[in-house]
Amino acid sequence: MISPHTLRQIRPAFQSISNLATCRCLPLGAFAALELKSKMRTSFQTTTTIRNANTLSARPFKILGLQQVAVGSTDAASMKKLWVDTFGLEKIGSYASEKENVAEDILKVGTDENGSVSVEIDLMCPLDEDKSPKVHKPPLNHIGLWVDDLRSAVRWMESNGVRFTPGGIRKGAAGHDVTFIHPKGNETAPIGGCGVLIELVQAPKDIIEKLK
């Protein structure tokens, strides 16, 4: 038997269904069927969301942290004045490639001691301003992310619609295997970097142990 309190709670809902059915010139049973269909659709959407979440949680790799920030300019002296002379960052190497149209100084910020991992700052200048790629455009050229299993990450991301730049996995300026996610998706691979060039960098074992 329904208690008076419960009856008071459900009466407005039944009245609403009855009113809507009358206004829409639908039999009450037909309107109830529409309500049931709507609830089934909501349930399906919820199940799909949960299924997608479970799929994403099964990714066979982990992004461990920030590996680098690369900035570009046609004025190497000004970049050195800011990043080395003013900020006091340490230069740890250099790199040049005619194919990539770049000459860069590699700096380090932070420490690699006591479980910490430093971040690389790349100061990039084009060898020829008129050639591509134009590493000074945009000035914030790209960011790099440490990943524990680069090849598995690329396979999984490609199967899930991520667009990569041409060139595949290759050695980067610091000697690690790298690849790049394209700033923009396309019809066949709709997921891009949302306007940002993103470098995925294979982390060596010591970095994985620190960051995992």
N, C-alpha and C positions, 0 to 999 in steps of 0.2 A: 504494500500500500504506500502511495506517495504522501510524504508529510506535507503539511501546509506550507512550511518554509521552502521546501524543494519546489512545490507547485508555483509559489510566487516567483521563484527564480527562472523557471522555464517557460512560464506563461507568455512573457514578452517575446521570446524567440519564436514560439508557435504563432503568436499574433502577427509577427513580422513576416513570417513565411506565408501565412494566409493572405495578408494584405498585398504582398508582392505578387502572389499568384493571381489574385483578383485583378490587380492593376494591369497585369500583363496578359490577361485573358487566358491563363493557363490553368488546367486542372491542378489541384493540389498535389496529386501523385506525380504529374509531369514535372512540376517545380521541384519536388523532392528529388526526382531523378537527376535534374540539373545540378542540384546542390551536391548530390553524391558524386557526380562526374567531376565537379570542381574540386572536391576533397581528394578524389583519386589522383587528379592532375597534380595537386599540391604534394601529395604523398610521393608520386613518381619523381617530382623535381627534387624533393628532399633526399630520396634514395640515390638519385643521380649525383647530387652534390657530395654525399657521403662516399659514393663509389669513387668519384674523382679525387677526393681528399686522400682516400686510401691508396690510389694509384700514385699520387705525388709523394706520399710518404715512403713508397717503395723505391725511390731513386737510389741507384747504386753508387753514389758518390756524395761528398760533402764539401761545400764551400767553407774554407777554413778561416779566411780573413783577407784583409787588404794587402796586396803584394806591392803595388806601385801606383803612382800618379804620374802621368806623362803630360808635360806642358810644351807648347811649341811657340817659336818666335823666329823672326829673321835676324834678330839682334842677340847673338850669343853673349856679347860683352855685358849687355844689360841684364840678361838672365843670371850670369855669374855674379854680377854686382849685387843682385837681390838675394839669391839663394845661398851663395857661398860667403860673400863678404859681409852681407847684412845679417842674414839668418844664422850664419855659422855652420851650415851643413857640410858634411865631409864628402869629398869626391872620392869614389871608390873604383871608378873605371870610366871607360869611354867606348863608343861603338860607332861604326860607320858602315853604310851599305848603299852602293849605287842603285841596286835594284829597288830598295825601299826609299831611296832619295832622302837619306837622313844621316846626319852627324849628331851624336848626342853625348852629353856628359851624364854619367850615372852617379847620383848622390844617395846618401843614406840619412834617414831621420830615425831617431830612437836607438835602442840598444838590443843586442841579441843575447844579453846575459840575464840570469835569474828567471828563465822561462819566458822572457819577452822575445818578440820578433820585430826587427826593424822594418821600416817601409822604404821602398826605393822611390826616389824622385828622379825622373828622366827629363833632362832639358834638351829638347829636340829642335834642330835647325835643318831646313831643307838644303840639300847640296845645290839644287837649282830651283829657284822660286817659281819658274814657269812650268816645271814638270810635275807629274803626279807620281805618287801621292803627295799632297801638299800637307806636310806634317805640322805646319804652323796654322792650319785652318781646320777646325776651330782651335783657338789658343789652348784650351783645355782639351788635349788630344784624345786621351783615353785613360781608363782606370784598369788596373790588373787585379785579379782575384786568385788567391791560392786555392787549388782544388786537390783533393787527395788521390783521385783516380781520373786523370784527364781523358783517357781514351774511353772509359766507360761513360763519363759525363757527356762526351760528344755523341756517342752512339745513342744514349738515352734522350738527349735534347733534340737531336735530329729526328728521332722517331716521334717526338712530341711537338714538332713544328717550329723548332728554333732555326733561324737562318744564320749561317756562318759565312764569313768572308772567304773568297777564293784563297787557295794556298794550303789548306789543311793544317795538320799539326807539324810544326817545325821548331828548330832551335831559335830561342829569342836572344836578345842582346846579353842577358846575364847567364846564358848557357842552359836554361831550363826549356823543356818542351812547352810550347805555347800554341794557342789558336785564338781566333777573334770572332766574337759574335757581332754580326752586322748591325749598324745603328737602326736599320729599318727592316721590317719583315716584308714579304711579298705574298703572292697568291699561293705558292706551293709551300712556303715556310713563313707563316704569318707572324711569328714571334721574333722581334728584333730587340735592340737595346733601348728602345724608346728615345731615339735620338743620340744615344751615347755609344761610342765604340768601346766594347768590353773585351779585355784580354783575359783568357783563362790560362793559368800557369800551373804546371805540374809541380807540386810541392815535393821537395826531397824528404827523406825519411826523418831527419832531425826536426824539420818544420812541422811535419805531420804529428810527431810525438809531442811537440810543444802546444800545438793548437787544437788537437782533437779532444 
